[in-house]
Amino acid sequence: MTSDARETIERLARQRGFHAIRFAAIGPTPHYDAFQQWLLSGAHADMSWLEQSSPERADPRSRLPTARSAIALSIEHHHHRPPDPGGRTGIVARYAWGRDYHNLIGKRLKKLREDLRVIGIQSWGGVDTAPILERPWAAAAGLGFTGKNTLQIWPARTSWMFLAILFVDAPTEPDPPLKDHCGRCTRCLTGCPTQAFVGPRHLDARRCISYWTIEARGLAPRELRSKFGRWILGCDVCQEVCPHNTTPPDPEEDDLLPRHAWLDLDEILATADDALEQRFIGTPLRRPGAIGLKRNCLVALGNLKDPGGEKSIETGLIHPSPVVRSAAVWAAQQIGGSIALSGEADPSVLAELTANDCR
């Protein structure tokens, strides 16, 4: 029965478009104590929902008491980056080039769960937003190993993959975990532009470009901004330097094609907020909102130090959001442009004005 259940689940998962499927025995969440220590260190920054949902992540049987097996599923998303258009353009991380993976994988997972229900298998799971520690479960199931950059790596193949975890009430034969294939390599740790890694497999979100350009609602500390370069949504450096990603395959996934690999900074800043929100519906670019995206573009403009971006920066100086205005002040200082703000009363903007960082 164990073998039959496994074969059936794997067949149905492949039919629903999952690229890799691995199995683990049920139990308390692997490495949950390490996750708790990470939270206690404050390295999760302002992502308070991780603390709030932490107890639910401790054991999947709190959601599905009859669970017998964990299933780790993945979809590869690597595509070659189109040529750099140059000019005043911002760089977008690969995961955000196409459709929002939450929607893409969530729909496939929903259909798979219905397939399983029809044959009498109950399940619970999710992708990213559910209270599940995906990478520890994927590692336990042998779907890659967790690298020093905290990401799941399929040895000599790819780390460019989205994960989903499903817990089922059917017993299955588990897969063995993989060994650590990082060895002595530290390219990801030393290559990080902001030195966000405290050590192997320990990321401090408070220094991470992805955190500041996606999740954070404020403006990054001044000492970090110049290290962001042209990244305006996420950062791929710790994956790009990984030797396991030398020749990753490009999956046949039209929804993940590189539609938004580069964005024109001037265009984003000239577009009305509501139009920007509407434009990126159904993509990860909507996550930071129009305010966050414009903030990120202004930081990139400041790092480019291109005087031609002054008009776009001036647009940011009159934006209703103090976060955008603060970023515009910083950007203007970087290019040595003039700053015309009359009647400014917001403390955060005034702080940027008085800092007068003209590096």
Secondary structure as the mmCIF struct_conf table of DSSP 4:
data_model
#
loop_
_struct_conf.conf_type_id
_struct_conf.id
_struct_conf.beg_label_comp_id
_struct_conf.beg_label_asym_id
_struct_conf.beg_label_seq_id
_struct_conf.end_label_comp_id
_struct_conf.end_label_asym_id
_struct_conf.end_label_seq_id
HELX_RH_AL_P HELX_RH_AL_P1 THR A 2 GLN A 15
TURN_TY1_P TURN_TY1_P1 ARG A 16 GLY A 17
BEND BEND1 HIS A 19 HIS A 19
STRN STRN1 ALA A 20 ALA A 25
BEND BEND2 GLY A 27 PRO A 28
HELX_LH_PP_P HELX_LH_PP_P1 THR A 29 THR A 29
TURN_TY1_P TURN_TY1_P2 PRO A 30 HIS A 31
HELX_RH_AL_P HELX_RH_AL_P2 TYR A 32 LEU A 40
TURN_TY1_P TURN_TY1_P3 SER A 41 ASP A 46
HELX_RH_AL_P HELX_RH_AL_P3 SER A 48 GLN A 52
TURN_TY1_P TURN_TY1_P4 SER A 53 SER A 53
HELX_RH_AL_P HELX_RH_AL_P4 SER A 54 ARG A 57
BEND BEND3 ALA A 58 ALA A 58
HELX_RH_3T_P HELX_RH_3T_P1 PRO A 60 SER A 62
TURN_TY1_P TURN_TY1_P5 ARG A 63 ARG A 63
TURN_TY1_P TURN_TY1_P6 PRO A 65 THR A 66
STRN STRN2 SER A 69 GLU A 76
HELX_LH_PP_P HELX_LH_PP_P2 HIS A 80 ASP A 84
BEND BEND4 GLY A 87 ARG A 88
STRN STRN3 THR A 89 VAL A 92
HELX_RH_3T_P HELX_RH_3T_P2 ARG A 94 ALA A 96
BEND BEND5 TRP A 97 ARG A 99
HELX_RH_AL_P HELX_RH_AL_P5 TYR A 101 VAL A 118
TURN_TY1_P TURN_TY1_P7 ILE A 119 GLY A 120
STRN STRN4 SER A 123 GLY A 126
BEND BEND6 VAL A 127 PRO A 131
HELX_RH_AL_P HELX_RH_AL_P6 GLU A 134 ALA A 140
TURN_TY1_P TURN_TY1_P8 ALA A 141 GLY A 142
BEND BEND7 LEU A 143 GLY A 144
STRN STRN5 PHE A 145 THR A 146
TURN_TY1_P TURN_TY1_P9 LYS A 148 ASN A 149
BEND BEND8 THR A 150 LEU A 151
STRN STRN6 GLN A 152 ILE A 153
STRN STRN7 TRP A 154 TRP A 154
TURN_TY1_P TURN_TY1_P10 PRO A 155 ARG A 157
STRN STRN8 THR A 158 THR A 158
BEND BEND9 SER A 159 SER A 159
STRN STRN9 MET A 161 VAL A 168
BEND BEND10 ASP A 169 ALA A 170
HELX_LH_PP_P HELX_LH_PP_P3 GLU A 173 ASP A 180
TURN_TY1_P TURN_TY1_P11 GLY A 183 ARG A 184
HELX_RH_AL_P HELX_RH_AL_P7 ARG A 187 GLY A 191
TURN_TY1_P TURN_TY1_P12 PRO A 193 THR A 194
STRN STRN10 PHE A 197 GLY A 199
TURN_TY1_P TURN_TY1_P13 PRO A 200 ARG A 201
STRN STRN11 HIS A 202 LEU A 203
HELX_RH_3T_P HELX_RH_3T_P3 ALA A 205 ARG A 207
HELX_RH_AL_P HELX_RH_AL_P8 ILE A 209 SER A 210
HELX_RH_PI_P HELX_RH_PI_P1 TYR A 211 GLU A 215
BEND BEND11 ARG A 217 GLY A 218
HELX_LH_PP_P HELX_LH_PP_P4 LEU A 219 PRO A 221
HELX_RH_AL_P HELX_RH_AL_P9 ARG A 222 ARG A 225
TURN_TY1_P TURN_TY1_P14 SER A 226 LYS A 227
BEND BEND12 PHE A 228 PHE A 228
TURN_TY1_P TURN_TY1_P15 GLY A 229 ARG A 230
STRN STRN12 TRP A 231 LEU A 233
HELX_RH_AL_P HELX_RH_AL_P10 VAL A 237 GLU A 240
TURN_TY1_P TURN_TY1_P16 VAL A 241 VAL A 241
HELX_RH_3T_P HELX_RH_3T_P4 PRO A 243 ASN A 245
BEND BEND13 THR A 246 THR A 247
BEND BEND14 GLU A 252 GLU A 252
HELX_RH_3T_P HELX_RH_3T_P5 ASP A 254 LEU A 256
BEND BEND15 LEU A 257 LEU A 257
BEND BEND16 ARG A 259 ALA A 261
STRN STRN13 TRP A 262 ASP A 264
HELX_RH_AL_P HELX_RH_AL_P11 LEU A 265 ALA A 270
BEND BEND17 THR A 271 THR A 271
HELX_RH_AL_P HELX_RH_AL_P12 ASP A 273 ARG A 279
TURN_TY1_P TURN_TY1_P17 PHE A 280 GLY A 282
BEND BEND18 THR A 283 THR A 283
HELX_RH_3T_P HELX_RH_3T_P6 PRO A 284 ARG A 286
TURN_TY1_P TURN_TY1_P18 ARG A 287 PRO A 288
HELX_RH_AL_P HELX_RH_AL_P13 GLY A 289 LEU A 304
TURN_TY1_P TURN_TY1_P19 LYS A 305 LYS A 305
HELX_RH_3T_P HELX_RH_3T_P7 PRO A 307 GLY A 309
HELX_RH_AL_P HELX_RH_AL_P14 GLU A 310 LEU A 317
TURN_TY1_P TURN_TY1_P20 ILE A 318 ILE A 318
BEND BEND19 PRO A 320 PRO A 320
HELX_RH_AL_P HELX_RH_AL_P15 PRO A 322 ILE A 335
TURN_TY1_P TURN_TY1_P21 GLY A 336 GLY A 336
BEND BEND20 SER A 342 GLY A 343
HELX_RH_AL_P HELX_RH_AL_P16 PRO A 347 ALA A 355
#
